[in-house]
Amino acid sequence: MNITPATVLRESAAEPVVVAPERRAGQANLRQLIELRWLAVGGQLATVLVVHAGLGISLPWAEMLSLLGILAAFNLFSLWRNRLAQPVSQIELCVALLVDVGVLTGQLYLAGGSDNPFIYLYLLQVAVASVLLRPGYLLAVIVSTVSGFVLLMQWHRPLLLDATAPTTLSPNYLGGLLLCFVLNVGLLSVFIVRINRNLRQRDAELADAQQRAAEEVHILRMGLLASGAAHELGTPLATLSVILGDWAHMAPFAAEPELREEIEEMQRQILRCKAIVTGILMSAGEMRGEAPQLTTLQAFIDGLADSWRAAHPQAELAVRCERLPEAQIISDSALQQVIGNLLDNAAEAAPGTPLTLVAACPDEQTLTLSVLDEGPGFDDERLRHFGDPYQSSKGQPGRGMGLFLSVNVARTLGGRLQARNRNDQGESGGAEVILTLPLASLLPRQSPPDAPRR
């Protein structure tokens, strides 16, 4: 195969490089530090020149300029580092800030120590670290700034501003200055960290809301498609039902028992198809009656299990109810479809093994519906992507929407759908899918749980 420059260009255009968000954030943060450091180099250079040459105050300018040279060299190294492909880690950002703190400490040592009014530039380092670093690395920067402040109170070169004025401050003043600095550092770091955490939580909630909105749009499109398909299927199903009814009364078919049994089986399957179409239309709200159908939890579970057994005569389903209240609930067709879908998935995952449907109320406000099977369970990849669309273990395109819809129905009812492997919990068996719902979402609105009953 000949590789030409044009081929490389086409492949590069067809496969753009995707940069991870963490890597982009690290590089952007390092870039901000580089820009701030150039400002610091320029500001310190201007300050040294103005104070030494303009104000006539004696400064060890050679040593101070040497420190500025070290800071500029480190900034050039940071520019080179930021161009590398490796992501910028938290420890690298922490080391960069510690270098800034060290150079600032050296400059303050040469220019009066804690007497220098520029000592509060330490607060800038703490503020930047509070924004960029995690708490463990932030603590290192805080310790370095406070330590530098304390050391500069004891060891520094005096700054001779006025020959007639005292060159040292009183110990009480220095103690108050240190206390003020420590309070500023603590409050600044705590509140900036809290604000950052709140901002991250808000961003996570916004991302979750956007994901839910996208899923709801996807479900709406599927609902419209299903409703239209149900309308279209009604006519051919009715036609097939009439034709099969005519065949059943024809002499050639009536005289053959085997043919008659097959016709009856086809009629039963058509009735089942009609029931499925009717359920789709009811779920879409097109055939819902004026008053909702009321039942009890026990009757709801029993009816659902009987319907599923009738549709799957080859499967074995056991039902276990624990502490179900006698309150009336609304027979929600969407909830019936969710549980039926979970039972279908369990039967496909563990064919020929018994299934168990457990309905329980661990407290007066919560209902849990669990489907247990004896199959191999979920692998780690399926558990991580449980409920995502088009994540099917059947290996067929377009499959994997059942659990996605079930998760969203549970979310609409105020509950959640979870999956686990029973072996991981020290139990015998395969997988378990647990649907947890608030009882209030199934109760009729005119009779809340705390309403007095006659």
N, C-alpha and C positions, 0 to 999 in steps of 0.2 A: 504493500500500500504506500503510495507516494504522499508525503505530507508537505503541502505547500503553504506559504504564508496566508494565502486566501482561505485555505482550509482552517488554519488556526484561528483566523479572524472570525470565520463563521461559527466555529465551535465556541469561541469566547462570547460571541453575541448571543448564541443560543443558550448558554449556560452561565448566567450572571453570577458573580460571587455574592453570596449572602453573608452579611456580617451579623454576628450574634448581638443582641441588645446589650449583654453584659460587656462585650468587648468594646462596643461603641461608647458605652458609658465610661469605662475606664480610660479610654483614649481621650474622650472629651474632658474628663476631670483632670488628667495630666496636662492637657493643653491649657486649661484654666490656670493651673499652678504655674506653668511656664510663663504665661502672660503676666500674672501677678508678680512673679520673680523679676521679670524685666522691669516692671514698674518700681519694684523695691530697689533694684540696682541703680536705676536712674535717680530715684528719690534720695537714696543714701549718698550717691556721688554728688548731687547738687547740694545736699545739706552740708557735707564735709567741706566742699569748696566755698560755700557762702560763709559758714562759720569761721573757717580757718583764714580765708583771704579777705572776705568782706567785713566781718565783725572783729577780726583781729584776735580771736580767742585761740590760744595755743592748743593744737590737737596733734596726736601722733598720726599724722596723715599717711605716712608710709605704711604703717601696719594696717590702718583702716582701708586703704586702697588695696592692699594685698588680700584682705578678707573679701572685698568686692570682686577682685579677680577670681578668687576661688568660687564665689557664688555664680559669677558669669560662666565660668568653665563648667560648673555643675549643670547650669541651665542648658548649655550647648549639648552636654551629654544627654540631658532629658529630651531635647529635641530629637536627637538620634534614636533614643530608645522609643519614642512615640511613633517612629516610622516602621518599627519592626512588626512582624505579623503576630507575635505572641500578645495575648491580652494583658492589660495592665492590672496587676493584682492590688489588693488592699495593702499588703505589706510594702509594696513599692511606693504607693502614695504616702504611707506613714513615714517611710524613710525620707522621702522628699521633704515632708513637712518638718521632720526632725533636723534635717540639714538647715532649713530656713531658721528654725529656732536656735540652732547652734551658732550660725553666723550672726544673728541678731544679738545673741548673748555676748559674743566676742566684741561686736561693735560697742555695745553698752559698757562692757568692761573697760574698754579703752577711753570711754567718754563719760565717766562719772558714775557708772553703775546705777543703783536705785535712785540716785539724785537726778538722773537724766529724765526729762519729761517724756521722752520717746519710749520709756519702758512699757507703756501701755500698748505698744504695738504687739506685745504678747497676746493681747485679747484677739487681735486679728487672726493670729495663728490658731487659737482655740476655736474661733467662729468658723474658719474654713474647715478645720478638722471635724467639727460637729456636723457639718453638711456632707462631707465626703466620706468619712470613715465610720466603720462599725464601732460599737461601744468599746470593745477590747482595745482596738488601735487608738481610739480617741483618748482612752485613759493614759496611754503612753505619752501622747502629746501634752495632756494636762499636767502629768507628773513632771515632764521636762520643763515646761514653762514655770511652774511653781518652784521647782528646784533652781532654775536659773535666777528667778527673782530673789530667793533666799540667799543664794551664793553671792549675788551682786550686792546684797546688803552688807556683806562682810568683806569681800575682796573686790576691789576695783581701783582704777586710777582716778584720782580726784580731778574734777573739772573746774578749773579756775576761771569763774566768770567775773568776779569782782575781788580784788586783792584785800579790800577792807571788810568784806563780809565773811562770816564763818564758812569753812569748807565742808562741814559735816552737819547733817540734820540730827535732831534729838532722837533718842531711842524710842520714845513714845510716839513721835510722828512716824518713824519708820515702821513700828508695829502696827499702827493704824493703817498705814499705806499697804502693808502686806495683807492685813485682814480685808481691806477693801478689794484688793486684787483677787484674793481667793474667793470672796463672795461673788465678784463679777464673773470669774471663770466658771464657778459652779452653776450659777443661775443661767449664764449664757449657754453652756453646754447642755444643761437639762432641758431648757425650753426649746432650743433648736432641734435637739434629738426628738423631742415630743412632736414638734411641728412636722418634722420629716416623716415620723411614723404615721401621723394623721394623714399627711399627703399621700404616702404610699398606700394606706388603707383606702383612701378615697379613690385612688387610681385603680386599685384592685376591684373595688365595687363597681366603678364605671366600666371596667373591662368585662366584669361578669354580667352587668346589665346589657352591654352591647352584644355579648354572646347569647344571652337569653332572647334579646330582640331578634337576632338573626335566626335563632332556632324557631321562634314563634312564626316568623315570616315563612320559614321552610315548612313548618307544620300547616300553616294556612294554605299554602300552595298544594300540599298533599291532600288536605281536606277538600279543597275545591275539585282536585282531580278525582278523588274517591267519590265525591258526591255526583260529579258528572258521569263517572263510570257506572255508578249505581243506577242512575236514570236510564242510561243507555242499555244496561243489562236487563232492565225490567221487561221490556217488550220481547226479546228473544226467549227469555225464560218462560214467560207466559205462553208463547207459541209452542215451545217444546213440551210444556205441561199439557196443552190441549192435544197435541199430536200423540203423546204417550197415552193419554186417556182414550183416544180413539183406537190406538193399537190394542189396548188391553181388552176391548170389546170385539175385536175382529176374530173371526173363527180360526184362521190359521195360527194366530198367536195364542188364543185361548186354549187350543187343543194341545199345545206344547207346554208342559209344566216348566221346563227349563227356561224357555223364552218368557213365560209369564213372570217367573221369578226375577229375571233380569230386568224386565220392564218395571216391575215393582221397585226394584233397587234403584233404577234410574229415576223413578218418580220421587223416591225418598231423597235422593241426592239433589234433585231440583228443588224440593221443598227446603232442604238445607241451604241451598244457594239463595233462595228467596228470603230465608230468615237472615242470612248474612247481609244481603242488600238492604233489608228493612232496618237492621241494626246500624248500618252505615248512615242511612238517611236519618234515623233517630238521633245518632250521635251528632250529625250536622244540624240538628234542631228543626228539621223540616216536617217531622211527623210527631212531635212531642205534644201530648195532650194538654188540656187546660190545667189539670191538677196532676202533680207528680205522683207516681206510684209509690206507696208507702209499704214498708215491710219491716221485719225485725232482722237483726244481724244474723241470728241463727237461721232464719228462713232464707235470707239472702245467700249465705254460704252454702246451705244445703241445695238450694235451687241451682246455684252456679255449678256445684260439683255434679249434680245429676245431669245438667245439660252437657257438661264436658264429657262425662262418662258415656252419654248417648252418642256423642260425636266421635268418641275414641273407644269403641268396645274392646279393642285389643289391649288397652292400657289398664293398669291397676292403680286406683287412687284411693287413699285413705284420708279421712277428714278428722281433725282433732280440734275441738273448740274448748277454750279455757276462759272462764269468767267473763262471758259475754253479757252485756246488760240487756234488759228487755225493752229498752227504748226503741221507738220507731225511727227508721232511717229512710232516706230516699234511695230507691233502687236505681243507682246511677249506671247507665249503660257503658260509659267510658271506663268505669272501674271494673265492670264485668269483662270488658275486652282486655284490660290490662292483666287481670288475673288469668284469664284464658290464654293470653299470649305467654305468660310465664309458665303455665302448665305445658303448653305446646313446646316451648324451648326445652323444658326439663325432659319431656317425653322423647324429643329428638336426641338430646344429649345422652340419655341413658335408656335406650330402647330395651323393652323386656324386663325392666326392673320396676318395683313398686315406687309410686310417688306419694308424698304426704303434703297435705295442705293444713297448716296450723293457723288458726285464728285466735287471737288472745288480746286481752285488754290489760296490760300491766298496771294501768291506773285508770282513773275515771275519765280521763281526757284523751287517751291515746289508743289507737287500734293498730295492731301489727298483724300482717298476713304474710306467712312464710311458706315458700315452696321448697321442699327438700327432695333430692333425688339420690340415687346410689351410683351415679356415674363417675367419670374420672375427675370431675371438678374443673375449675377455671385455671388456665395457666397464668403466669404473672403478667404477660402482655395484655390478655383479655381483662384482667382485673384493673390494670392501669387505665384502660380505655373503655371501661364498662359504661354503657349508655351513650357512647359516641356514635354518630350515624355512620352507616356502611362499615361497621366493625363486626363482621360475621365470621364464625368458625366453619361455615359450610363451604367456603371457597367459591361462592357464586356471586357474580356482579349484581349490584342492586339490592343485595340482602343486608341484614343487620339493622333494619329500620324499626323492628318491633320493640327492642329494648330502648331505643332512642325515644320513641313515642311514649313508651311506658314511663320513662323517667320524667318526661315533660308533663304527662297527665298527673303523676304524683306531685310534681312541683306546683301545678295549677291548683290542686286540692290542698296545698299547704304542707305536703309531706315530702318524703324522700325514698329513694329506692337504692338499696345496697346489696352487694354480693360478697360472699366469702366462701372459702373452702372449709368444710367441717373438719377435715383432717388437721388443718392448721390450729384448730381450737381443741385438739385432743379428743374429738368425737369420731365415731365411725360413720362412714358414708361419704357422699360426694359433695355436691355444691348446695348452697342455700342462698336463695334470693329473698330479701326481707323488704316488704313494703310497709312503711310506717306512716300513718295518717292521723291527723287530729279528728276526734269523733265529731267535733262541731261542724266539720266540712260535709258530713253526711246527714246531719240532723235537719229536719225542716225548719225554716226560719221562724215560723209561727209558734214553734214550741222549743225554745232553747233549753239546755240541760237543767238550768236552775229555775225554770218556770214551774209554778205550782200546778199539779195535775188533779183533776177531779175524779 
